[in-house]
């Protein structure tokens, strides 16, 4: 998910966790936090002083929004927030209460 923001905006941890990755992927700085229960959040592009093994608390500042070198990812500065559950990407909005899961209802007779 891409969230529009301003370069230098403070990024906060969505939940308690431990930094599981902090480094460059392709051409951007990435920070990943393992929240336990199979959930890992990743944030890019960011500038962060945190290192692998550092503990973080929910709502704690963990990074500042950086910039993409190519400038083509978003029209203006944005944070890419990804969440994996047991290695599979899920929609991060499912964890914020902003988005309810889709529910398929049976068709009525005659539809």
C-alpha positions in Angstrom: 0.0 0.0 0.0 1.3 3.5 -0.8 0.6 6.3 1.6 1.1 9.8 0.4 3.2 11.9 2.8 6.0 14.4 3.0 9.7 13.6 2.9 11.0 13.5 6.4 7.6 12.5 7.9 8.0 10.4 11.0 7.0 6.7 10.6 5.7 4.9 13.6 5.5 1.2 14.3 2.0 -0.2 13.9 2.6 -2.7 16.8 5.2 -4.0 19.1 8.0 -6.0 17.5 11.6 -6.6 16.7 13.5 -5.2 13.7 14.1 -8.1 11.4 15.7 -6.2 8.5 17.3 -2.8 8.0 19.1 -2.2 4.8 19.0 -1.5 1.0 16.8 -3.5 -1.3 17.4 -2.7 -5.0 17.8 1.1 -4.7 15.9 2.0 -1.5 16.2 1.8 2.3 13.8 -0.8 3.8 12.9 -1.4 7.4 11.1 -4.6 8.4 9.6 -5.3 11.9 8.5 -8.8 13.0 5.4 -8.4 15.2 5.1 -12.1 16.1 2.3 -14.4 15.2 3.6 -14.5 11.6 3.2 -10.8 10.9 6.0 -8.7 9.4 5.6 -5.1 8.4 8.0 -3.5 5.8 8.4 0.2 5.1 10.2 1.9 2.2 11.8 4.2 1.4 12.9 5.2 5.0 15.8 6.5 6.9 16.2 4.7 10.2 18.8 4.4 12.9 17.4 1.0 13.9 19.3 -2.2 13.5 18.3 -5.9 13.3 17.4 -7.1 16.8 16.2 -3.7 18.1 12.9 -3.8 19.9 10.1 -1.3 19.0 6.9 -0.4 20.7 3.5 0.3 19.1 3.4 4.0 17.9 7.1 4.4 18.6 8.9 6.5 15.9 11.0 4.0 13.9 12.0 6.0 10.8 11.6 9.0 8.6 10.2 8.9 5.1 13.0 8.9 2.5 12.8 9.4 -1.2 12.9 7.1 -4.2 15.9 7.7 -6.4 14.0 7.2 -9.6 11.2 9.5 -8.6 8.7 7.4 -10.6 7.1 5.3 -7.9 4.6 7.9 -6.8 3.6 11.3 -8.1 4.7 12.8 -4.8 6.5 11.4 -1.7 4.9 8.3 -0.4 5.5 5.4 2.0 5.1 1.9 0.8 3.8 -0.2 3.7 3.7 -4.0 3.2 2.5 -6.6 5.6 3.2 -10.3 5.3 1.4 -13.0 7.3 3.4 -16.3 7.3 5.3 -15.1 4.3 2.3 -14.1 2.2 1.4 -10.4 1.5 -1.9 -9.2 2.9 -3.7 -5.9 2.6 -2.4 -3.7 5.6 -5.8 -2.0 5.9 -7.2 -5.3 7.2 -5.1 -4.6 10.4 -6.2 -1.0 10.9 -9.9 -1.5 10.9 -10.2 0.6 7.8 -11.2 -2.2 5.6 -13.5 -5.1 6.3 -12.8 -8.4 4.6 -15.1 -9.3 1.7 -17.9 -11.7 2.4 -19.5 -13.7 -0.3 -23.3 -14.2 0.3 -25.3 -17.0 -1.3 -27.5 -16.0 -4.2 -31.2 -16.0 -3.5 -33.4 -18.5 -5.3 -34.2 -17.2 -8.8 -31.2 -14.8 -9.1 
